[in-house]
Amino acid sequence: MKSLWFCLLVALCASLVICKPPPEKKDRVHHGKDLSDHHHDDSKDFQYDHEAFLGKEEAKTFDQLTPEESQERLGIIVDKIDKDNDTFVTATELLAWIKHVHGRWVSEDVNKQVHLFDKNHDGLVSWEEYSNQMYGHLVGEEFNDVPDRDTYRKMMKRDERRFKIADKDGDMIATREEFTAFLHPEEFDYMKDIVVTETLEDIDKNGDGGVDVNEYIGDMYSAENDGPEPDWVQTERKQFLEFRDLNKDGKMDRDEISHWILPHDYDHTELEAKHLIYESDKDKDDKLTRKEILDNWNMFVGSQATNYGEDLTRRHDEF
């Protein structure tokens, strides 16, 4: 019985929802979340900058280091960022570093998932391997009384649809790249249509093919009592009317949903690179010296942790 409920828990988590929102507000926009789970407010702390520069997992252990250790390891990272060895870090180099850090998280996540599902160890993941591992508990008469059995069957069909789209050659066997597209569809242009489809299916409760303001708010916020709505809910209602419903027909269609959740004009990695340059560039030459970065070390690393030991002992230069 214990293994059954473990499988159910895994299956529930495996619907592969791309964004994990905080309890009070669900955010479906596919940006920023990959950089940090914290709000970007330098007047309060630099936690957003730490996670953006170091990566979420690496940033967790940096508070175990002394300031001296932090600065020493930051200096080593600066040398890695300066790819042309001209003793300056440009916005382009800093942007490349931030993308590398967060791209590595995706890569390592895929490695873990391939290891879990690739049962014949051929470096590929077939739909059969995936579905047997994720939903095999739904097969057989002994599991007829599984709670929410129909819900899990719908989840399996949804995963199968996404798997087929990710599988470019249609053989139902995913290469590592195809499996990455399956797990992280927001990272691939050819998968963005299915991201929109899944979002629409999640929010469109009346099935009219669009998202009205009540469905939009209902996806973010569930009133637990009859009290007044939080201020941010009122702000989101205004956002819907002014910026989400672009053609003012009372609901978001597929194009408007895409514009909302997959914005083309807002790159958090680029903004963060420019922000770190601006805040550290004392002589305003649009590039950073090693000294300028170390002088502002608290913004880059501060007391938030990075597993720099892992970075510095990797046998292969990944960047």
Backbone hydrogen bonds, N-H to C=O, Kabsch-Sander energy under -0.5 kcal/mol:
donor,donor_aa,acceptor,acceptor_aa,energy
5,W,1,M,-2.3
6,F,2,K,-1.9
7,C,3,S,-2.3
8,L,4,L,-2.3
9,L,5,W,-2.3
10,V,6,F,-2.5
11,A,7,C,-2.7
12,L,8,L,-2.3
13,C,9,L,-1.9
14,A,10,V,-1.1
15,S,12,L,-0.8
16,L,13,C,-0.8
25,K,22,P,-1.0
28,R,26,K,-0.6
30,H,261,I,-3.2
31,H,29,V,-1.7
33,K,31,H,-2.1
35,L,32,G,-1.5
36,S,32,G,-1.9
41,D,39,H,-1.3
44,K,41,D,-1.9
45,D,41,D,-2.0
50,H,46,F,-2.5
51,E,47,Q,-2.2
52,A,48,Y,-2.5
53,F,49,D,-2.6
54,L,50,H,-2.6
55,G,51,E,-2.1
59,A,55,G,-1.9
60,K,56,K,-0.5
60,K,57,E,-1.1
61,T,58,E,-0.9
62,F,59,A,-0.6
64,Q,61,T,-1.7
65,L,62,F,-1.9
70,S,66,T,-2.7
71,Q,67,P,-2.4
72,E,68,E,-2.2
73,R,69,E,-2.4
74,L,70,S,-2.3
75,G,71,Q,-2.2
76,I,72,E,-1.3
77,I,73,R,-2.0
78,V,74,L,-2.6
79,D,75,G,-1.6
80,K,76,I,-1.3
81,I,77,I,-2.2
82,D,78,V,-2.1
83,K,81,I,-2.1
85,N,82,D,-1.1
89,V,288,L,-3.0
90,T,88,F,-0.6
91,A,286,D,-0.6
94,L,90,T,-2.5
95,L,91,A,-2.6
96,A,92,T,-2.2
97,W,93,E,-2.0
98,I,94,L,-2.3
99,K,95,L,-2.4
100,H,96,A,-2.2
101,V,97,W,-2.7
102,H,98,I,-2.0
103,G,99,K,-2.5
104,R,100,H,-2.3
105,W,101,V,-1.0
106,V,102,H,-1.4
107,S,103,G,-2.3
108,E,104,R,-2.9
109,D,105,W,-2.3
110,V,106,V,-2.4
111,N,107,S,-2.2
112,K,108,E,-1.9
113,Q,109,D,-2.1
114,V,110,V,-3.0
115,H,111,N,-2.2
116,L,112,K,-1.7
117,F,113,Q,-2.3
118,D,114,V,-2.8
119,K,117,F,-1.9
121,H,118,D,-0.8
125,V,174,A,-2.2
127,W,172,M,-2.6
130,Y,126,S,-2.4
131,S,127,W,-3.2
132,N,128,E,-2.2
133,Q,129,E,-1.7
134,M,130,Y,-2.6
135,Y,131,S,-3.0
136,G,132,N,-1.0
138,L,135,Y,-2.1
139,V,136,G,-1.5
143,F,140,G,-1.5
144,N,141,E,-1.7
146,V,143,F,-1.6
149,R,146,V,-1.3
152,Y,148,D,-2.0
153,R,149,R,-1.9
154,K,150,D,-2.1
155,M,151,T,-2.1
156,M,152,Y,-2.3
157,K,153,R,-2.1
158,R,154,K,-2.3
159,D,155,M,-2.6
160,E,156,M,-2.5
161,R,157,K,-2.1
162,R,158,R,-2.1
163,F,159,D,-2.8
164,K,160,E,-2.3
165,I,161,R,-1.7
166,A,162,R,-2.5
167,D,163,F,-2.0
168,K,166,A,-1.4
170,G,167,D,-1.3
174,A,125,V,-3.1
179,F,175,T,-2.8
180,T,176,R,-2.1
181,A,177,E,-2.1
182,F,178,E,-1.8
183,L,179,F,-2.4
184,H,180,T,-3.0
187,E,184,H,-2.0
188,F,185,P,-1.8
191,M,188,F,-1.3
192,K,188,F,-0.5
192,K,189,D,-1.3
194,I,191,M,-0.5
195,V,191,M,-1.4
196,V,192,K,-2.0
197,T,193,D,-2.3
198,E,194,I,-2.7
199,T,195,V,-2.0
200,L,196,V,-2.7
201,E,197,T,-2.5
202,D,198,E,-1.9
203,I,199,T,-1.9
204,D,200,L,-2.9
205,K,203,I,-1.9
207,G,204,D,-0.6
211,V,252,M,-1.7
212,D,210,G,-0.5
213,V,250,G,-0.6
216,Y,212,D,-2.6
217,I,213,V,-2.5
218,G,214,N,-2.7
219,D,215,E,-1.6
220,M,216,Y,-0.7
220,M,217,I,-1.0
221,Y,217,I,-2.7
223,A,221,Y,-0.5
233,V,230,P,-1.0
234,Q,230,P,-1.3
235,T,231,D,-2.0
236,E,232,W,-2.2
237,R,233,V,-2.1
238,K,234,Q,-1.8
239,Q,235,T,-2.4
240,F,236,E,-2.5
241,L,237,R,-2.0
242,E,238,K,-2.5
243,F,239,Q,-3.0
244,R,239,Q,-1.5
244,R,240,F,-0.5
245,D,240,F,-2.8
246,L,244,R,-1.7
248,K,245,D,-1.1
252,M,211,V,-2.8
257,I,253,D,-2.5
258,S,254,R,-2.6
259,H,255,D,-2.3
260,W,256,E,-1.5
261,I,257,I,-3.0
262,L,258,S,-2.4
268,H,266,Y,-0.7
271,L,267,D,-2.3
272,E,268,H,-2.5
273,A,269,T,-2.2
274,K,270,E,-2.2
275,H,271,L,-2.2
276,L,272,E,-2.6
277,I,273,A,-1.9
278,Y,274,K,-2.7
279,E,275,H,-2.4
280,S,276,L,-1.0
280,S,277,I,-0.6
281,D,277,I,-2.1
282,K,280,S,-1.5
284,K,281,D,-0.7
288,L,89,V,-2.8
290,R,87,T,-0.6
293,I,289,T,-1.9
294,L,290,R,-2.5
295,D,291,K,-2.8
296,N,292,E,-0.9
297,W,294,L,-1.5
299,M,296,N,-1.4
300,F,296,N,-1.2
301,V,297,W,-3.2
302,G,297,W,-1.8
304,Q,301,V,-1.4
305,A,59,A,-2.6
308,Y,306,T,-2.3
310,E,307,N,-1.0
311,D,307,N,-1.4
312,L,308,Y,-3.3
313,T,309,G,-1.1
314,R,310,E,-0.6
314,R,311,D,-0.6
318,E,316,H,-1.0
